[in-house]
Amino acid sequence: MSEKVSVVVVTYNSSEFILETLESVSSLTWKEIELIVTDDCSSDHTVELCRNWLSRNSSRFLSTRMITSDVNTGVSGNANRGLKAATGEWIKFMAGDDTFEPGFLADNMAHIAEHPGIRALFSRVNLYRDTFEKKNFVESVPGTILRDSIFWPGRTAGSQYRMLLVADRIHFTPSAFLHRETLLSVGGFDERFKSQEDYSLWLNLTRHGHKLHFMEKVTLNYRMHKDAQNNTGIPHLINPNYFREEQFRRVYTYPNMPVDVRLNARYTWLLSLLFKPERINKDHAVNRFLLALLTFYLNPFEVAVRAHKLMNRRLSSNEFYM
C-alpha cells in the first residue's frame, strides 16, 4: 500500500474558516501528504488566502496545488477537479470549514492495513455549532450502530444499496476516506447534480459491489453554521435539501425501488410540498403532527409498505422496508 495520501480541500467562499481547515491538514500526524485545494469560483478572499498559506507551508507536504475555476460548477464538479489532479492511492475530500483530528490519516490507514479489501471507510464525527469550542459541541455521530444501520455487521454492498435507495442513511459523510482508483472506476462525482455529490457516490459504489465500512473512532470535526451549503443547523420540519432533490430521486432511486415503496415515496414527496414555504416549514409540534398524519397515518401506500414489511421478516429481504 502506497504511503502517499491525497488530501483535497474543496472550497467555495470559505475565507472565514479556510485557514483553520488548512492548519488542521498541516497538523496531521501522517507525513506523506499531497495537498490539493480546489476552489469553485469564490467571490471572497478564499483563493488569495489559500495561495498565501500554501506558499508559506509547502515544505510540509510532498506537493501542493491550487486549482481555480472561472465558473461555479457546484460541489460535484469542484470535487472532480480535485479527483483528476490527485495521485495518491487514497484520497480524502475535506470541506473548507471543517477540521481534522490529528490522527485522521494514521487511523484510517492503520484500519485499512488491518482489513484488506476496504475501498470506502467512514468513522465518527464530532458536530459543533459555529466554532470548535467545547461549549459549542453538539454531539458525536453516528451513535450506537443499530440493527437498521447501514453499517450493521454482516451487511453486504447489495444490502447497503437497497437501503440507500429508500433514503440517504449516511449523515456523517465528511469522514469518508476513499480508494482513488475505485472512485474513478464508478465515474467519480455525478456533475448533473451539483449538491448531491455524496449520495450519488454511495449509490454508485454499493451498486458496483463496493461495501461501505465503518471505523469506531472520532476522526474529524464538522461545523454547522448559517452559511454552510448543506447543514446550517437551523431546525426545519423538512430539510430544505429534500425539495431540491426530486430530479435526483427520479434518476437514481425511483426506477430501482419496488412499486409500493416507489409510490409511497412519490406520495410523500407530493404531500411534503404543502410544507415547503419557509413560514410553514418550521419544526414545532403542530406541524410535526400534521406531517405525520398526512404522510404516515392517512397514506394508503404506507399501509401497503407496512403490510409488505410484516410479510418479510428476514433482514436479507427487508432492506426496502426498514
Secondary structure, 3 states (H helix, E strand, C coil): CCCCEEEEEEECCCCCCHHHHHHHHHCCCCCCEEEEEEECCCCCCHHHHHHHHHHHHHHHCCEEEEECCCCCCHHHHHHHHHHHHCCCCEEEEEECCCEECCCHHHHHHHHHHHCCCCCEEEEEEEEEECCCCHHHEEEEECCCCCCCCCCCCCCCHHHHHHHHHHCCCCCCHHHCEEEHHHHHHCCCCCCCCCCCHHHHHHHHHHHCCCCCEEEEEEEEEEEECCCCCCCCCCCCCCCHHHHHCHHHHHHHCHHHCCHHHHHHHHHHHHHHHHHCCCCCCCCCHHHHHHHHHHHHHCCHHHHHHHHHHHHCCCHHHCHHHC
